[in-house]
Amino acid sequence: MTPEIRLDNVTIGYEGRRFVYDLALSGGGIVAVAGPSGAGKSTMFHLIAGFVAPDAGSVVLDGSDMIGRSPGERPLTYIFQDHNLFAHLDVATNIALGISPRLKLSPEQSQEISEALTKVGLAGFEKRMPQALSGGERQRVAFARALVRHRPFLLLDEPFASLDEDLRQAMGDLVVDLQRESGMMVLMISHDIREITRIAGRVIEIRDGRIGFSGSRDKWLATRGQRH
């Protein structure tokens, strides 16, 4: 199935402000979500993921309205800046939680974890603890967990903000590779125009709590040139 997302007049009031989102996206690929700080990028992600409920409107993923469904019931994976790994669990167990919260895995699923680690460049890291990993390695573990979940949507909330430039580029390349392999739709919040230009095919720009632009990367770059 081709990933599809639709936000129909999704409205929420927060700290005296009003956010309204109307959006329709279809197909796999990487979609950058741009806009100034405080414009409403993370708020939109939280609405899609189910961390907050809208005051009105519908969030439709692959044809099903998600309103009333918990984050765990939605067909997506959300990767935060802090990677969301449990410090007391080894790498393999952290990834296994993406498959089964009760950690009841088949031999095939255990093998899939090892294969996912190989794909993200961490072969043999199953028994490592998160505190023994670098920031980039922890990020790779989070991507491995996203792979084994097999969800059609991946939401990345400034995932590379704390990484140096070389590592940012390497992680961006990894996202491109994983997206091409899985066919998922990746939504990625980014403030880095070089990163957006390099890996995103489409861009959503949020301005003052509304979606001010949604289209191809090249058209977005052209609008930036017109505004400057």
Order of alpha helices (4+ residues) and beta strands (2+ residues): beta-beta-beta-alpha-beta-beta-beta-alpha-alpha-alpha-beta-alpha-beta-alpha-beta-beta-alpha
